[in-house]
């Protein structure tokens, strides 16, 4: 890596100090406390998070001052770590260290994914590598995975050299993730996957079963290598949530390692929204359940309407702690099922309210959130706003959106 100019280094160190001040504030300590009680389903109020990633290019670049490419990359990361609570007022957490995760990789079926992009990368299409399982099943090879220790060390050393005396660099845990049907769509595309489910169910079941076994082998490999670290604090859980919990180990045992059953896991199956409940239950869910049982706690779901498969499938996952309630989900149905349980109603509001139009329709937002609060009465509720690709470069719009949700839910 190239040396960072003094001007850029000064800017990065100033940001590190600002981040540390936010992390050590009384308000941040209170937010941490609220997350802990929330994830134990003893929360005092719904937690609210805005996922910045999809519209960060409207918010972060105007705030950047560094000139060098590597300095700007670190500057982006530092800004992204504390922009949310400072500008949006949501329940995002800022910690008094700089988090680094071990660089690992998992290559499903040892196949290189080919993607065609449109609309600056937002629109994309997966080029089919396996079109027909009956004639091409030999392409379904064991998945490959590994650890890039050199890249991890370089990242730690680079950051430590610039800000480590202000903001310590700390290796942190990461949620284990397995989204099996997404991997399959990446190599088959959606049309061919659905055709395989209908025309070649036994081969499909074998393929997804092999993939589940590969993921479990990958997780066990990470455990043996000592890569698994506790996921009981502000480690991102996927889908904009946090891992805070007292139900999993908060440290690595002396002279031992953490197992996959000691950490959080995440899964979803958005790609099967067009698949019947019976077909999902018979051909898809057994592989998902096998992987889910290897986790300590589980968060499940993204945009798929989980109510369709709740009674017959998802309700049988004994370690399930969070379930995604997307805009396409039957809110009332899931409210009835989750009421009084220790499973969090993780609501994902439609992105249109925040992402469409120049001005925020405040009355529409209030009405929309009130419906969720009515449907989910008696549940532990969490809001994560995702998939907002533009806010018209208006930070105040996001802040107002959070304030409205907060006022309605409290």
C-alpha positions in Angstrom: 0.0 0.0 0.0 1.1 3.5 -0.7 2.1 6.0 2.0 -0.7 8.3 3.0 0.0 12.0 2.6 0.1 14.0 5.8 -3.0 16.0 4.9 -5.0 12.9 4.3 -3.7 11.3 7.5 -4.6 14.3 9.5 -8.2 14.1 8.2 -8.5 10.4 9.0 -7.2 10.9 12.5 -9.7 13.8 13.1 -12.5 11.5 11.9 -11.3 8.7 14.3 -11.5 11.2 17.2 -15.0 12.2 16.2 -16.1 8.6 16.0 -14.6 7.8 19.4 -16.5 10.8 21.0 -19.8 9.4 19.6 -19.0 5.9 20.7 -18.2 7.0 24.3 -21.3 9.2 24.6 -24.1 8.5 27.1 -26.7 8.3 24.4 -24.7 5.5 22.6 -24.5 3.6 25.9 -28.2 3.9 26.2 -28.8 2.7 22.7 -26.6 -0.4 23.4 -28.7 -1.1 26.5 -31.9 -0.9 24.4 -30.6 -3.3 21.8 -29.6 -5.9 24.4 -33.1 -5.9 26.0 -34.7 -5.8 22.5 -32.9 -8.9 21.2 -33.9 -10.7 24.4 -37.5 -9.8 23.6 -37.8 -7.6 26.6 -37.5 -4.4 24.7 -38.9 -1.0 25.8 -39.6 0.2 22.3 -39.1 -0.8 18.7 -35.6 -0.4 17.4 -35.1 1.5 14.1 -32.3 1.3 11.6 -31.7 2.9 8.2 -29.4 0.9 5.8 -27.1 3.4 4.3 -25.3 1.3 1.7 -27.7 1.7 -1.2 -27.8 5.5 -1.1 -24.4 6.1 0.5 -23.1 7.6 -2.8 -25.5 10.5 -2.3 -24.4 11.1 1.3 -20.7 10.3 1.8 -18.8 11.8 -1.2 -19.8 15.4 -0.3 -18.3 14.8 3.2 -15.0 13.5 1.9 -11.8 15.5 2.0 -9.0 13.0 1.4 -7.4 12.9 -2.0 -5.6 9.6 -2.2 -7.5 6.5 -3.3 -6.6 4.4 -0.2 -7.1 7.3 2.2 -10.6 7.9 0.6 -11.5 4.2 1.1 -10.7 4.4 4.8 -12.4 7.8 5.1 -15.5 6.3 3.5 -15.5 3.5 6.1 -15.0 5.8 9.0 -17.8 8.1 7.9 -20.1 5.1 7.3 -19.5 3.9 10.8 -21.1 6.9 12.5 -23.1 8.8 9.9 -26.4 7.1 10.9 -26.8 8.2 14.5 -25.3 11.7 13.7 -27.3 12.5 10.6 -30.4 10.3 10.7 -30.9 9.8 14.5 -31.7 6.1 14.2 -30.5 3.3 16.5 -27.3 2.5 14.7 -24.4 1.6 17.0 -20.9 3.2 17.0 -18.2 1.4 19.0 -14.9 2.6 20.4 -12.8 0.6 18.1 -12.4 0.0 14.3 -13.8 -3.4 13.4 -12.0 -5.7 11.1 -13.2 -9.2 10.0 -11.1 -12.0 8.6 -11.2 -12.1 4.8 -12.8 -15.5 3.9 -14.3 -16.8 0.6 -16.9 -19.4 -0.4 -17.2 -20.4 -4.0 -20.4 -22.4 -4.6 -19.8 -25.5 -6.7 -16.4 -24.1 -7.6 -18.1 -22.2 -10.5 -17.3 -18.7 -11.6 -20.4 -16.5 -11.7 -21.1 -14.5 -14.8 -23.3 -11.4 -14.6 -24.6 -8.9 -17.1 -25.3 -5.5 -15.7 -27.6 -2.6 -16.6 -28.5 0.8 -15.1 -25.1 1.4 -13.4 -25.1 -2.1 -11.9 -28.5 -1.9 -10.1 -30.1 -4.1 -12.8 -28.4 -7.4 -13.5 -28.8 -10.8 -15.0 -27.0 -14.0 -14.2 -25.7 -15.9 -17.2 -26.6 -19.6 -16.9 -23.6 -21.9 -16.4 -25.8 -24.9 -15.7 -29.0 -24.9 -17.8 -30.1 -28.5 -17.5 -29.4 -30.7 -14.4 -30.0 -34.0 -16.2 -27.3 -33.4 -18.8 -24.9 -31.1 -16.9 -25.0 -32.4 -13.3 -21.3 -33.2 -13.5 -20.7 -29.4 -13.3 -22.1 -29.5 -9.7 -18.7 -30.0 -8.0 -17.9 -29.6 -4.3 -17.7 -25.9 -3.3 -14.3 -24.4 -2.4 -13.6 -22.0 0.5 -10.7 -20.6 2.4 -9.1 -17.7 4.4 -7.0 -14.9 3.1 -4.8 -14.2 6.1 -2.4 -12.0 4.1 -5.2 -9.6 3.1 -6.6 -9.5 6.6 -3.1 -8.7 8.1 -2.6 -5.9 5.5 -5.9 -4.3 6.4 -5.1 -4.4 10.1 -1.6 -3.0 9.7 -2.7 -0.3 7.3 -5.5 1.0 9.6 -3.4 0.6 12.8 -0.6 2.7 11.3 -2.9 5.6 10.7 -5.5 5.7 13.5 -4.7 2.7 15.8 -3.4 4.9 18.7 -6.7 6.8 18.6 -9.2 4.1 17.6 -7.9 0.6 18.3 -8.3 -1.9 15.5 -10.1 -5.0 16.7 -10.9 -8.3 15.0 -14.6 -8.9 15.3 -16.9 -11.8 14.7 -19.2 -12.2 11.8 -22.6 -13.7 11.2 -22.5 -17.0 9.3 -24.6 -16.8 6.2 -26.1 -19.3 3.8 -28.5 -18.3 1.1 -28.7 -21.5 -0.8 -31.2 -20.7 -3.5 -29.3 -17.4 -4.3 -26.2 -19.4 -5.0 -28.2 -21.7 -7.3 -29.8 -18.8 -9.2 -26.3 -17.4 -9.6 -25.3 -20.4 -11.7 -28.6 -21.3 -13.3 -30.6 -18.1 -13.4 -34.1 -17.9 -12.1 -35.9 -19.5 -15.0 -33.7 -22.6 -15.2 -33.9 -23.0 -11.4 -37.7 -23.1 -11.5 -37.7 -25.5 -14.4 -35.3 -27.8 -12.6 -37.6 -27.8 -9.5 -40.5 -28.9 -11.7 -38.8 -31.2 -14.2 -35.8 -32.6 -12.2 -36.9 -32.5 -8.5 -34.6 -35.4 -7.4 -31.5 -33.8 -9.0 -32.5 -30.4 -7.6 -32.8 -31.9 -4.1 -29.5 -33.5 -4.5 -27.8 -30.3 -5.6 -29.2 -28.1 -2.8 -28.4 -30.9 -0.3 -24.8 -30.9 -1.5 -24.6 -27.2 -1.2 -26.0 -27.3 2.4 -23.3 -29.9 3.3 -20.6 -27.6 1.7 -21.7 -24.7 3.9 -21.6 -26.8 7.0 -18.1 -28.0 6.1 -17.1 -24.3 5.5 -18.5 -23.2 8.9 -16.7 -26.1 10.6 -13.5 -25.2 8.8 -13.7 -21.6 10.1 -14.2 -23.0 13.6 -11.1 -25.3 13.4 -9.1 -22.4 12.1 -10.1 -20.2 15.1 -11.8 -17.7 12.8 -15.2 -17.7 14.6 -15.5 -15.0 17.2 -18.4 -14.1 19.4 -21.5 -12.5 17.8 -23.1 -11.0 20.9 -22.7 -7.3 20.4 -22.8 -4.9 17.5 -21.8 -7.4 14.8 -24.1 -6.9 11.8 -26.6 -9.7 11.6 -27.6 -9.2 8.0 -30.7 -7.2 6.9 -29.6 -4.2 9.0 -29.9 -5.8 12.4 -27.4 -6.4 15.3 -26.3 -9.5 17.2 -26.7 -8.3 20.8 -27.6 -11.3 23.0 -26.8 -13.0 26.2 -27.8 -16.4 24.8 -24.5 -17.1 23.1 -20.9 -17.3 24.3 -19.3 -13.8 24.7 -15.7 -15.1 24.6 -13.6 -17.8 23.0 -12.9 -20.7 25.5 -9.3 -21.0 26.7 -7.3 -23.4 24.5 -10.4 -24.1 22.4 -12.5 -22.5 19.6 -16.1 -21.4 19.1 -18.3 -23.7 17.1 -21.0 -22.7 14.6 -23.6 -23.4 17.2 -22.0 -20.6 19.3 -22.7 -17.8 16.9 -25.6 -16.2 15.0 -26.5 -17.4 11.5 -28.6 -15.9 8.7 -30.5 -17.4 5.8 -33.1 -16.4 3.2 -34.7 -17.8 0.1 -36.1 -14.9 -1.9 -35.7 -16.8 -5.1 -38.5 -19.2 -4.2 -41.3 -16.7 -4.1 -42.8 -18.3 -7.1 -42.5 -21.8 -5.7 -45.5 -23.4 -4.1 -45.5 -24.0 -0.3 -45.6 -27.8 -0.9 -42.6 -27.7 -3.3 -40.6 -25.5 -1.0 -41.4 -27.7 2.0 -40.5 -30.9 0.1 -37.5 -29.9 -2.0 -35.9 -26.7 -0.5 -36.6 -26.5 3.2 -34.9 -29.7 4.3 -31.5 -28.3 3.1 -32.2 -24.9 4.8 -33.2 -26.6 8.1 -30.0 -28.7 8.0 -27.9 -25.5 7.8 -30.1 -23.6 10.3 -29.5 -26.3 12.9 -25.8 -25.6 12.7 -26.2 -22.1 14.0 -26.7 -20.9 17.6 -29.4 -18.4 16.8 -31.0 -17.7 13.5 -32.3 -14.6 11.6 -34.3 -15.6 8.5 -35.8 -13.8 5.5 -35.3 -10.9 3.2 -38.0 -9.8 0.7 -39.9 -13.1 0.5 -43.4 -13.3 2.0 -42.6 -15.7 4.9 -46.2 -16.1 5.9 -46.7 -18.7 3.1 -44.2 -21.1 4.6 -44.5 -20.2 8.3 -46.8 -22.9 9.7 -45.3 -25.9 7.8 -41.6 -24.9 7.7 -40.2 -21.8 9.4 -42.1 -22.3 12.7 -40.2 -25.6 13.2 -36.8 -23.8 13.5 -36.1 -24.0 17.2 -33.3 -21.4 17.2 -35.2 -18.8 15.2 -34.9 -15.4 16.9 -35.7 -12.9 14.1 -38.0 -13.2 11.1 -38.3 -10.7 8.2 -41.6 -9.1 7.6 -41.2 -7.7 4.2 -43.6 -5.4 2.2 -45.0 -8.5 0.5 -45.7 -10.3 3.8 -49.1 -10.7 5.4 -48.4 -8.5 8.5 -51.6 -9.5 10.3 -51.0 -13.2 9.9 -47.4 -13.0 11.2 -48.4 -10.7 14.0 -50.8 -13.4 15.2 -48.2 -16.1 14.9 -45.4 -14.1 16.7 -47.4 -12.5 19.4 -46.1 -13.4 22.8 -43.2 -15.5 21.4 -39.4 -14.9 21.6 -39.2 -14.3 17.9 -38.7 -10.7 16.7 -41.1 -9.2 14.2 -38.4 -7.6 11.9 -40.4 -5.2 9.8 -38.9 -4.0 6.5 -41.1 -1.0 5.4 -41.6 -0.5 1.6 -38.8 1.7 0.2 -41.2 3.8 -1.7 -42.1 6.1 1.2 -38.5 7.3 1.7 -37.0 6.7 -1.8 -39.7 8.0 -4.2 -40.4 11.7 -4.7 -38.7 14.8 -3.6 -40.8 15.5 -0.5 -41.8 13.0 2.2 -45.5 12.2 2.5 -45.6 12.4 6.2 -49.2 11.5 6.7 -48.8 8.4 4.5 -45.7 7.3 6.5 -47.7 7.7 9.8 -50.6 5.7 8.5 -48.3 3.0 7.2 -46.4 2.6 10.4 -49.6 2.7 12.5 -50.9 -0.3 10.6 -47.7 -2.3 11.4 -48.0 -1.3 15.1 -51.6 -2.5 15.1 -50.9 -5.8 13.3 -47.8 -6.6 15.5 -49.4 -5.6 18.8 -47.9 -7.8 21.5 -44.8 -8.6 19.4 -41.2 -7.5 19.8 -40.9 -5.1 16.8 -37.8 -3.9 14.9 -37.8 -1.6 11.8 -35.1 -1.7 9.2 -35.4 0.5 6.1 -33.6 -1.2 3.2 -33.3 -0.9 -0.6 -33.6 2.9 -0.7 -31.5 3.8 -3.8 -32.0 7.6 -3.6 -33.1 10.2 -1.1 -32.6 13.0 -3.6 -29.4 13.9 -1.7 -31.6 15.2 1.2 -30.3 14.1 4.6 -33.1 15.9 6.4 -35.6 13.7 4.6 -34.1 10.6 6.2 -34.0 12.3 9.6 -37.6 13.3 9.4 -38.6 9.8 8.3 -36.9 8.3 11.4 -38.5 10.9 13.6 -41.9 10.0 12.3 -41.5 6.3 12.9 -40.1 7.0 16.3 -43.1 9.2 17.2 -45.6 6.7 16.0 -44.0 3.7 17.7 -43.4 5.4 21.0 
